């Protein structure tokens, strides 16, 4: 059994070290940034990064600023997702969203600030490890959330809202919008853990399978969960007329495919060099998540 509570606490301690102090004339933006990051959550991306890193035998402190940075990038994407122009959600993780508390303009700026501050945070790693290794990790951090990754998937998701989406388009959204940031997390862990180039490529595909399974499970929970359990409004996909895995394939197929994608990921993890038992336990834990 994976000890999620312990892992979340470990990730939280690292993330807190890199959050900005709430002071100065621009104090409001720091308050909004910290409000967003401190809204709870599973911290899955930094935990996936750390467990991949440790599985390959990594010991460098350079992993810490990257863990904080990936959570900042993930949080910025949620802050912007919640805005009226996109999903128009008033609650996330059981409390009011950033733009509801601080206003729409500050919500936009808080997302922008978190993205930029993530890169400012990751730069600290250059003083902690080999420059070539950290540079490769930084390249992944910059590219995966961008127009060929997370943002690219979000573009298609927004453009197709309210219209039927083809199978290939939905796969593109899943692979980019959700999986790209999970790929970034695990690939950075592999790079800093000194995995071989071949193993880094394996990790990318493993992470893609995990990311797709994660998004399918999100689609399932949007139908089957409650606002109290999920911590955000349910049936938002239906309200926004979005094509989801459930609407395209049906509930039973969706549930089966979560298991299939995770099983494939676990089988591939077992072929990697190192000790990846904790990573395998984490992926198994994710398969059965309820929120």
MIDOMAR-433943 format. One record per residue: residue number from 1; residue in three letters; y, x, z of N, C-alpha, C, O in turn. Coordinates in steps of 0.2 Angstrom, whole numbers. Example, Ala and Ser with C-alpha at 12.3 -4.5 7.8 and 13.67 -1.06 7.14 Angstrom:
<rs>
1 ALA -28 66 39 -22 62 39 -16 66 39 -17 71 42 $
2 SER -11 64 35 -5 68 36 0 64 39 6 67 40 $
</rs>
This chain:
<rs>
1 UNK -6 4 0 0 0 0 6 4 0 7 9 4 $
2 UNK 11 3 -4 17 7 -5 22 4 1 23 -2 2 $
3 UNK 25 9 4 29 8 10 36 7 7 40 12 7 $
4 UNK 38 1 4 44 0 1 50 0 6 55 3 4 $
5 UNK 49 -2 12 55 -2 17 57 5 18 63 7 19 $
6 UNK 52 10 19 54 17 21 57 20 15 62 24 15 $
7 UNK 55 19 9 58 21 3 65 19 1 69 23 -1 $
8 UNK 66 12 3 73 10 2 78 13 7 83 15 5 $
9 UNK 75 14 13 80 17 18 81 25 16 87 27 17 $
10 UNK 76 28 13 77 35 11 83 35 5 87 39 5 $
11 UNK 82 30 0 86 30 -5 93 28 -3 98 31 -5 $
12 UNK 94 23 2 100 21 5 104 27 8 110 28 7 $
13 UNK 101 31 12 104 37 15 107 42 10 113 44 11 $
14 UNK 104 43 4 106 47 -1 112 44 -5 117 47 -6 $
15 UNK 111 38 -6 117 34 -10 123 34 -6 129 35 -8 $
16 UNK 123 33 1 128 32 5 132 39 5 138 39 6 $
17 UNK 129 44 5 132 51 5 137 52 -1 142 56 0 $
18 UNK 136 48 -6 140 49 -12 145 44 -14 149 44 -19 $
19 UNK 146 39 -9 150 33 -10 158 36 -9 158 40 -4 $
20 UNK 163 33 -12 169 35 -11 172 33 -4 170 27 -2 $
21 UNK 177 36 -1 180 34 5 185 29 3 189 29 -2 $
22 UNK 186 24 7 191 18 6 198 20 8 199 18 14 $
23 UNK 201 24 4 208 26 7 212 27 1 210 27 -5 $
24 UNK 219 28 2 224 29 -4 227 23 -7 225 17 -5 $
25 UNK 231 24 -11 234 18 -15 229 14 -18 230 8 -19 $
26 UNK 224 17 -21 219 14 -25 213 11 -20 208 11 -23 $
27 UNK 214 10 -14 209 8 -9 205 2 -11 199 2 -10 $
28 UNK 208 -2 -14 205 -9 -16 199 -7 -21 194 -10 -20 $
29 UNK 200 -3 -26 195 -1 -30 189 2 -27 183 1 -28 $
30 UNK 190 6 -22 185 9 -18 181 4 -14 175 4 -13 $
31 UNK 185 -1 -11 182 -6 -7 177 -11 -12 172 -13 -10 $
32 UNK 180 -12 -18 176 -16 -23 170 -12 -25 164 -15 -25 $
33 UNK 170 -6 -26 164 -2 -28 159 -2 -23 153 -3 -24 $
34 UNK 161 -1 -17 157 0 -11 154 -7 -10 148 -7 -8 $
35 UNK 157 -12 -10 155 -19 -9 149 -20 -14 144 -23 -12 $
36 UNK 150 -18 -20 145 -20 -25 139 -16 -24 133 -18 -24 $
37 UNK 139 -9 -22 134 -5 -21 130 -7 -15 124 -6 -15 $
38 UNK 134 -9 -10 131 -10 -3 128 -18 -3 127 -20 3 $
39 UNK 127 -21 -9 125 -28 -9 118 -28 -8 115 -34 -9 $
40 UNK 114 -23 -6 107 -23 -5 103 -22 -11 106 -18 -15 $
41 UNK 98 -24 -12 94 -23 -18 88 -18 -17 87 -16 -11 $
42 UNK 84 -18 -22 77 -14 -21 78 -7 -22 74 -3 -19 $
43 UNK 83 -4 -25 84 3 -26 79 6 -30 77 11 -29 $
44 UNK 76 2 -34 70 4 -38 71 10 -42 67 14 -43 $
45 UNK 77 10 -46 78 16 -50 78 22 -47 75 27 -49 $
46 UNK 82 23 -42 82 29 -38 76 31 -35 74 37 -34 $
47 UNK 72 26 -33 65 27 -30 60 29 -35 57 34 -34 $
48 UNK 61 26 -41 56 28 -46 58 36 -48 53 39 -50 $
49 UNK 64 37 -48 66 44 -50 64 49 -45 61 54 -47 $
50 UNK 64 47 -38 62 52 -33 54 53 -33 52 58 -32 $
51 UNK 51 47 -34 43 47 -34 41 51 -40 36 55 -40 $
52 UNK 44 50 -46 42 54 -52 43 62 -50 39 66 -52 $
53 UNK 49 63 -48 51 70 -46 46 73 -41 44 79 -42 $
54 UNK 45 70 -36 40 72 -31 33 73 -33 29 78 -32 $
55 UNK 31 69 -38 24 69 -41 23 75 -45 18 78 -45 $
56 UNK 28 78 -48 28 84 -52 29 90 -47 29 96 -50 $
57 UNK 30 89 -41 31 95 -36 38 97 -35 40 102 -33 $
58 UNK 43 93 -37 50 94 -37 52 95 -30 50 91 -25 $
59 UNK 57 100 -28 60 101 -22 67 102 -22 70 102 -16 $
60 UNK 70 102 -27 78 104 -28 82 98 -25 80 92 -26 $
61 UNK 87 99 -22 92 94 -19 96 91 -25 99 86 -24 $
62 UNK 95 94 -31 99 91 -37 97 84 -38 100 80 -42 $
63 UNK 91 82 -36 89 75 -37 93 70 -34 94 64 -36 $
64 UNK 96 72 -28 100 67 -24 106 64 -28 107 58 -28 $
65 UNK 111 68 -31 116 65 -34 114 61 -40 118 56 -42 $
66 UNK 109 63 -43 106 59 -49 104 52 -46 104 47 -50 $
67 UNK 101 52 -41 98 46 -38 104 41 -36 104 35 -38 $
68 UNK 109 44 -33 115 40 -32 119 38 -39 121 32 -39 $
69 UNK 119 42 -43 122 40 -50 119 35 -54 122 30 -56 $
70 UNK 112 35 -54 108 30 -57 109 23 -54 109 18 -57 $
71 UNK 110 23 -47 111 16 -44 118 14 -45 119 8 -46 $
72 UNK 123 18 -46 130 16 -48 130 13 -55 133 8 -56 $
73 UNK 126 16 -59 126 14 -66 123 7 -66 125 2 -69 $
74 UNK 117 6 -63 114 0 -62 119 -5 -59 119 -11 -62 $
75 UNK 122 -4 -54 127 -8 -51 132 -10 -55 134 -16 -55 $
76 UNK 135 -5 -59 141 -7 -63 138 -12 -68 142 -17 -70 $
77 UNK 132 -12 -71 130 -16 -76 129 -23 -73 130 -28 -76 $
78 UNK 127 -24 -67 126 -30 -63 133 -33 -62 134 -39 -63 $
79 UNK 138 -29 -60 145 -32 -59 148 -35 -65 151 -40 -65 $
80 UNK 147 -32 -71 149 -34 -77 145 -40 -80 148 -45 -83 $
81 UNK 138 -40 -78 134 -46 -80 136 -52 -77 136 -57 -80 $
82 UNK 139 -51 -71 140 -57 -67 147 -60 -69 149 -66 -67 $
83 UNK 151 -57 -73 158 -59 -75 158 -66 -79 153 -67 -82 $
84 UNK 163 -70 -78 163 -76 -82 162 -75 -90 159 -80 -93 $
85 UNK 164 -70 -92 163 -69 -100 155 -68 -101 154 -68 -107 $
86 UNK 151 -66 -97 144 -65 -98 140 -70 -95 139 -76 -97 $
87 UNK 137 -69 -89 132 -73 -86 136 -78 -81 133 -84 -80 $
88 UNK 142 -77 -79 146 -81 -75 142 -83 -69 142 -89 -67 $
89 UNK 140 -78 -65 136 -80 -59 141 -79 -53 144 -74 -52 $
90 UNK 141 -83 -48 145 -82 -42 141 -79 -36 144 -77 -31 $
91 UNK 134 -78 -37 130 -75 -31 126 -70 -34 123 -71 -39 $
92 UNK 125 -65 -30 120 -60 -32 117 -57 -25 121 -55 -21 $
93 UNK 110 -57 -25 107 -54 -18 110 -58 -12 110 -55 -7 $
94 UNK 111 -65 -13 112 -69 -8 119 -69 -5 121 -72 0 $
95 UNK 124 -66 -9 131 -66 -7 135 -66 -13 133 -65 -19 $
96 UNK 142 -67 -12 146 -68 -17 147 -62 -22 147 -56 -19 $
97 UNK 147 -63 -28 148 -57 -33 155 -54 -32 159 -57 -29 $
98 UNK 155 -48 -35 161 -44 -34 167 -47 -37 173 -47 -34 $
99 UNK 167 -50 -43 173 -53 -46 175 -59 -42 181 -61 -42 $
100 UNK 171 -63 -38 172 -68 -34 176 -66 -28 181 -69 -26 $
101 UNK 174 -61 -25 178 -58 -19 184 -55 -21 189 -55 -17 $
102 UNK 184 -51 -26 190 -46 -27 194 -49 -33 199 -46 -35 $
103 UNK 192 -54 -37 196 -56 -43 193 -53 -49 189 -48 -49 $
104 UNK 194 -57 -55 191 -55 -61 193 -48 -63 189 -44 -65 $
105 UNK 200 -47 -63 202 -40 -65 199 -35 -61 197 -30 -64 $
106 UNK 199 -35 -55 196 -30 -51 189 -29 -52 186 -24 -51 $
107 UNK 185 -35 -53 178 -35 -55 177 -30 -61 172 -26 -61 $
108 UNK 181 -31 -66 180 -27 -72 182 -20 -70 178 -15 -72 $
109 UNK 187 -18 -67 189 -12 -65 184 -8 -60 182 -2 -61 $
110 UNK 181 -12 -56 175 -10 -51 169 -7 -55 166 -2 -54 $
111 UNK 167 -11 -60 162 -9 -65 164 -3 -69 160 2 -69 $
112 UNK 170 -3 -71 172 3 -75 172 9 -70 170 15 -72 $
113 UNK 174 8 -64 175 14 -60 168 17 -58 167 23 -57 $
114 UNK 163 12 -57 156 14 -55 153 18 -60 150 23 -59 $
115 UNK 154 16 -66 151 20 -72 154 27 -72 150 32 -73 $
116 UNK 161 28 -72 164 34 -72 162 38 -66 161 44 -66 $
117 UNK 162 35 -60 160 39 -54 153 41 -54 152 46 -50 $
118 UNK 149 38 -57 142 40 -58 141 47 -61 138 51 -58 $
119 UNK 145 48 -66 145 54 -69 149 60 -65 146 65 -65 $
120 UNK 154 58 -62 157 62 -57 152 64 -51 152 70 -49 $
121 UNK 148 60 -49 143 61 -44 138 66 -47 136 71 -43 $
122 UNK 135 64 -53 130 68 -55 132 76 -57 127 80 -56 $
123 UNK 138 77 -58 140 84 -59 139 88 -53 138 94 -54 $
124 UNK 139 85 -47 137 90 -41 130 93 -42 129 99 -39 $
125 UNK 126 90 -46 119 94 -47 120 100 -50 115 104 -49 $
126 UNK 125 102 -54 125 108 -57 126 114 -53 125 120 -55 $
127 UNK 128 113 -46 129 118 -41 122 119 -37 122 122 -33 $
128 UNK 117 115 -39 111 114 -35 105 117 -38 99 117 -35 $
129 UNK 105 118 -45 99 119 -48 100 123 -55 106 124 -56 $
130 UNK 95 125 -58 96 129 -65 100 125 -70 99 119 -71 $
131 UNK 105 128 -73 110 124 -77 107 121 -83 109 115 -85 $
132 UNK 102 124 -86 99 121 -92 95 115 -90 95 110 -94 $
133 UNK 91 115 -84 87 109 -82 92 103 -80 91 98 -82 $
134 UNK 97 105 -77 102 100 -75 106 97 -81 107 91 -81 $
135 UNK 107 101 -86 111 99 -92 106 94 -95 109 89 -98 $
136 UNK 100 95 -96 95 91 -99 95 84 -95 95 79 -99 $
137 UNK 95 84 -89 95 78 -85 101 74 -86 101 68 -86 $
138 UNK 107 78 -86 113 75 -87 114 71 -94 116 66 -94 $
139 UNK 111 74 -99 111 71 -106 107 65 -106 109 60 -109 $
140 UNK 101 64 -102 98 58 -101 102 53 -98 102 47 -100 $
141 UNK 105 55 -92 109 50 -89 115 47 -93 117 41 -92 $
142 UNK 118 51 -97 123 49 -102 121 45 -107 124 40 -109 $
143 UNK 115 46 -110 113 43 -116 109 36 -115 111 31 -118 $
144 UNK 105 36 -110 101 30 -109 105 24 -108 103 18 -110 $
145 UNK 110 24 -104 114 18 -103 119 16 -108 122 11 -108 $
146 UNK 119 20 -113 124 19 -119 122 14 -124 118 10 -123 $
147 UNK 126 15 -130 125 10 -135 118 11 -139 116 6 -142 $
148 UNK 115 16 -138 108 16 -140 103 15 -135 97 15 -136 $
149 UNK 105 12 -129 101 10 -124 103 4 -121 103 -1 -124 $
150 UNK 105 4 -114 106 -2 -110 112 -6 -114 111 -12 -114 $
151 UNK 117 -3 -115 123 -7 -118 121 -10 -125 122 -16 -127 $
152 UNK 117 -6 -129 115 -9 -135 110 -15 -135 111 -20 -138 $
153 UNK 106 -15 -130 102 -21 -128 106 -27 -126 105 -33 -127 $
154 UNK 111 -25 -122 115 -31 -119 119 -34 -125 121 -40 -125 $
155 UNK 121 -30 -130 125 -33 -135 121 -38 -139 123 -44 -140 $
156 UNK 115 -37 -140 110 -41 -144 109 -47 -139 109 -53 -142 $
157 UNK 108 -46 -133 107 -52 -128 113 -57 -128 112 -63 -128 $
158 UNK 119 -54 -128 125 -58 -128 126 -62 -135 127 -68 -135 $
159 UNK 125 -58 -140 126 -61 -147 121 -67 -148 123 -72 -152 $
160 UNK 115 -66 -145 110 -71 -147 110 -77 -142 105 -81 -142 $
161 UNK 114 -76 -137 114 -82 -132 116 -88 -135 121 -89 -138 $
162 UNK 112 -93 -134 113 -100 -137 109 -101 -143 109 -106 -146 $
163 UNK 106 -96 -146 102 -96 -152 95 -94 -151 94 -90 -147 $
164 UNK 91 -96 -155 84 -93 -155 83 -86 -157 87 -84 -161 $
165 UNK 79 -82 -153 79 -75 -154 72 -74 -157 67 -76 -154 $
166 UNK 71 -70 -162 65 -68 -164 61 -63 -160 64 -60 -155 $
167 UNK 55 -62 -160 50 -58 -156 53 -51 -156 53 -48 -151 $
168 UNK 55 -48 -162 57 -41 -163 64 -40 -159 65 -35 -156 $
169 UNK 68 -45 -159 74 -45 -156 74 -45 -149 77 -41 -145 $
170 UNK 69 -49 -146 68 -49 -139 65 -43 -136 67 -40 -131 $
171 UNK 60 -40 -140 58 -33 -138 63 -28 -138 63 -24 -134 $
172 UNK 68 -28 -143 73 -24 -143 77 -24 -137 79 -19 -134 $
173 UNK 79 -30 -135 83 -32 -129 79 -29 -123 82 -26 -118 $
174 UNK 73 -30 -122 69 -28 -116 69 -20 -116 70 -18 -111 $
175 UNK 68 -17 -122 67 -10 -122 73 -7 -120 74 -1 -118 $
176 UNK 79 -10 -122 85 -6 -121 89 -9 -115 91 -5 -111 $
177 UNK 90 -15 -114 94 -18 -109 91 -16 -102 94 -14 -97 $
178 UNK 84 -17 -101 81 -16 -95 77 -9 -95 78 -5 -90 $
179 UNK 73 -8 -100 69 -2 -99 72 5 -100 70 10 -97 $
180 UNK 78 5 -103 81 11 -104 84 14 -98 83 21 -97 $
181 UNK 86 11 -93 88 13 -87 82 16 -82 83 20 -79 $
182 UNK 77 12 -83 71 14 -80 68 21 -83 66 25 -79 $
183 UNK 68 21 -89 67 27 -93 71 33 -91 68 39 -89 $
184 UNK 78 32 -90 82 37 -88 80 40 -81 80 46 -79 $
185 UNK 79 35 -76 77 37 -69 71 41 -69 71 46 -66 $
186 UNK 65 39 -73 59 43 -72 59 49 -76 56 54 -74 $
187 UNK 63 49 -82 64 55 -86 68 61 -82 66 67 -82 $
188 UNK 73 59 -79 77 63 -75 73 66 -69 73 72 -68 $
189 UNK 69 62 -66 64 64 -61 59 69 -64 58 74 -60 $
190 UNK 57 68 -70 52 73 -73 55 79 -75 52 85 -74 $
191 UNK 61 79 -77 65 85 -80 66 89 -74 65 95 -74 $
192 UNK 69 86 -68 71 90 -62 64 93 -59 65 97 -55 $
193 UNK 59 89 -60 53 91 -57 49 96 -61 43 98 -59 $
194 UNK 52 98 -66 49 104 -70 43 102 -74 38 105 -75 $
195 UNK 43 95 -76 37 93 -80 38 96 -87 44 98 -89 $
196 UNK 32 97 -91 33 100 -98 36 94 -102 37 89 -101 $
197 UNK 38 97 -108 41 92 -113 36 87 -115 38 81 -116 $
198 UNK 30 88 -116 25 83 -117 24 78 -112 24 72 -113 $
199 UNK 25 80 -106 24 76 -100 30 71 -100 30 66 -98 $
200 UNK 36 74 -101 42 70 -101 42 65 -106 44 59 -105 $
201 UNK 39 66 -112 38 61 -117 33 55 -115 34 49 -116 $
202 UNK 28 57 -111 23 53 -108 27 48 -103 26 42 -103 $
203 UNK 31 51 -99 35 48 -94 39 43 -97 40 37 -95 $
204 UNK 43 44 -103 47 40 -106 43 33 -108 46 28 -107 $
205 UNK 37 34 -111 33 28 -113 31 24 -107 31 18 -107 $
206 UNK 29 28 -102 26 25 -96 32 20 -93 31 15 -91 $
207 UNK 38 23 -93 44 20 -90 46 14 -94 48 9 -92 $
208 UNK 45 14 -101 46 9 -105 41 3 -104 44 -3 -103 $
209 UNK 35 4 -103 30 -1 -101 32 -4 -94 32 -10 -93 $
210 UNK 34 0 -89 36 -3 -83 43 -7 -84 43 -12 -81 $
211 UNK 47 -5 -88 53 -9 -89 52 -15 -92 55 -20 -90 $
212 UNK 48 -15 -97 46 -22 -100 43 -27 -96 45 -32 -95 $
213 UNK 38 -24 -92 35 -28 -87 40 -31 -82 39 -37 -79 $
214 UNK 45 -27 -80 50 -29 -75 54 -34 -78 55 -39 -74 $
215 UNK 56 -34 -84 60 -39 -87 56 -46 -88 59 -51 -87 $
216 UNK 50 -45 -90 46 -51 -90 45 -55 -84 46 -61 -83 $
217 UNK 44 -51 -78 44 -53 -72 50 -57 -70 50 -62 -66 $
218 UNK 56 -54 -72 62 -57 -70 63 -64 -74 65 -69 -71 $
219 UNK 60 -64 -80 60 -71 -84 56 -76 -80 58 -82 -80 $
220 UNK 50 -73 -77 46 -78 -74 49 -81 -67 49 -87 -66 $
221 UNK 52 -76 -64 56 -78 -57 61 -82 -58 63 -87 -54 $
222 UNK 65 -82 -64 71 -86 -65 68 -94 -66 72 -98 -65 $
223 UNK 62 -94 -68 59 -101 -68 55 -103 -62 56 -109 -60 $
224 UNK 52 -99 -59 47 -101 -53 50 -100 -46 48 -103 -41 $
225 UNK 55 -95 -45 58 -94 -39 64 -99 -37 65 -103 -40 $
226 UNK 66 -98 -31 72 -102 -28 78 -97 -27 77 -91 -27 $
227 UNK 84 -100 -27 90 -96 -26 90 -92 -19 92 -87 -19 $
228 UNK 87 -96 -14 86 -92 -8 82 -86 -8 83 -81 -5 $
229 UNK 76 -87 -11 71 -81 -12 74 -76 -16 73 -70 -15 $
230 UNK 77 -78 -22 79 -73 -27 86 -70 -25 87 -64 -27 $
231 UNK 90 -73 -21 96 -70 -20 102 -71 -25 107 -69 -24 $
232 UNK 100 -75 -30 105 -77 -35 103 -83 -39 97 -85 -38 $
233 UNK 107 -86 -42 105 -93 -45 99 -92 -50 99 -88 -54 $
234 UNK 95 -97 -49 89 -98 -54 91 -102 -60 96 -106 -60 $
235 UNK 86 -102 -65 87 -106 -71 94 -104 -75 96 -108 -79 $
236 UNK 96 -98 -73 102 -96 -77 101 -95 -84 105 -96 -88 $
237 UNK 95 -92 -86 93 -91 -93 93 -98 -97 96 -98 -102 $
238 UNK 90 -103 -93 90 -110 -97 97 -112 -97 99 -115 -102 $
239 UNK 102 -111 -92 108 -114 -92 112 -110 -98 117 -114 -101 $
240 UNK 111 -104 -99 114 -100 -104 111 -101 -111 113 -97 -116 $
241 UNK 106 -105 -112 102 -106 -118 99 -99 -121 100 -98 -127 $
242 UNK 96 -95 -116 94 -89 -118 86 -89 -120 83 -93 -117 $
243 UNK 84 -86 -125 77 -85 -127 74 -80 -122 77 -74 -121 $
244 UNK 69 -82 -118 66 -77 -114 58 -76 -115 56 -79 -120 $
245 UNK 55 -72 -112 48 -71 -113 44 -77 -112 39 -78 -115 $
246 UNK 46 -81 -107 43 -87 -105 44 -92 -110 39 -96 -112 $
247 UNK 50 -93 -113 51 -98 -118 47 -96 -125 45 -101 -128 $
248 UNK 46 -90 -126 43 -88 -132 36 -88 -132 33 -89 -137 $
249 UNK 33 -86 -126 26 -85 -126 22 -90 -121 16 -90 -121 $
250 UNK 26 -93 -116 23 -97 -111 22 -93 -105 21 -87 -105 $
251 UNK 21 -97 -99 21 -94 -93 15 -90 -92 15 -85 -89 $
252 UNK 9 -93 -94 3 -89 -93 2 -83 -96 0 -78 -93 $
253 UNK 4 -83 -103 4 -76 -106 9 -71 -103 8 -65 -103 $
254 UNK 15 -74 -101 20 -69 -98 17 -66 -91 18 -60 -91 $
255 UNK 13 -70 -87 10 -67 -81 5 -62 -83 5 -57 -80 $
256 UNK 1 -63 -88 -4 -59 -90 -1 -52 -93 -4 -47 -92 $
257 UNK 4 -53 -97 7 -47 -100 10 -43 -95 11 -36 -96 $
258 UNK 13 -45 -89 16 -41 -84 10 -36 -81 11 -30 -80 $
259 UNK 4 -39 -80 -1 -35 -77 -4 -30 -83 -5 -25 -81 $
260 UNK -4 -32 -89 -6 -28 -94 -1 -22 -95 -4 -16 -95 $
261 UNK 5 -23 -95 10 -18 -96 10 -13 -90 10 -7 -91 $
262 UNK 9 -16 -84 9 -11 -78 2 -7 -78 2 -2 -76 $
263 UNK -3 -11 -80 -10 -7 -80 -10 -1 -85 -12 4 -83 $
264 UNK -7 -2 -91 -6 3 -96 -2 9 -93 -4 15 -94 $
265 UNK 3 7 -89 8 12 -86 4 16 -81 4 22 -81 $
266 UNK 0 13 -77 -4 16 -72 -9 21 -75 -10 26 -72 $
267 UNK -13 19 -80 -18 23 -83 -15 29 -86 -18 34 -86 $
268 UNK -9 29 -89 -5 34 -92 -3 39 -86 -3 45 -87 $
269 UNK -1 36 -81 2 40 -75 -4 45 -72 -3 51 -71 $
270 UNK -10 42 -72 -16 46 -70 -18 52 -74 -21 56 -72 $
271 UNK -15 52 -80 -16 58 -85 -11 63 -84 -12 69 -87 $
272 UNK -6 62 -80 -1 67 -79 -3 73 -74 -7 72 -70 $
273 UNK 0 79 -75 -1 84 -70 2 82 -64 8 79 -64 $
274 UNK 0 85 -58 3 84 -52 -1 78 -48 -6 76 -49 $
275 UNK 3 76 -42 0 71 -38 5 65 -38 10 65 -35 $
276 UNK 3 60 -42 7 54 -43 4 47 -39 6 42 -42 $
277 UNK 1 48 -34 -2 42 -30 4 38 -28 3 32 -28 $
278 UNK 9 40 -26 15 36 -23 18 32 -29 20 26 -28 $
279 UNK 19 35 -35 21 32 -40 17 26 -43 19 21 -44 $
280 UNK 10 28 -43 5 22 -44 6 16 -40 6 11 -42 $
281 UNK 6 18 -33 7 13 -28 13 9 -29 14 2 -29 $
282 UNK 19 12 -31 25 9 -32 25 4 -38 27 -2 -38 $
283 UNK 22 6 -44 21 2 -50 17 -4 -48 18 -10 -50 $
284 UNK 11 -3 -44 7 -9 -42 11 -14 -38 10 -20 -39 $
285 UNK 15 -11 -34 20 -15 -29 24 -19 -34 25 -25 -32 $
286 UNK 27 -16 -39 32 -20 -43 29 -26 -47 32 -30 -49 $
287 UNK 22 -25 -49 19 -30 -52 19 -37 -49 19 -42 -52 $
288 UNK 19 -37 -42 18 -43 -38 25 -45 -35 25 -49 -30 $
289 UNK 30 -42 -37 37 -43 -33 39 -51 -34 37 -54 -39 $
290 UNK 42 -53 -29 44 -60 -29 52 -61 -30 55 -66 -30 $
291 UNK 56 -55 -30 63 -55 -31 65 -49 -34 71 -48 -35 $
</rs>
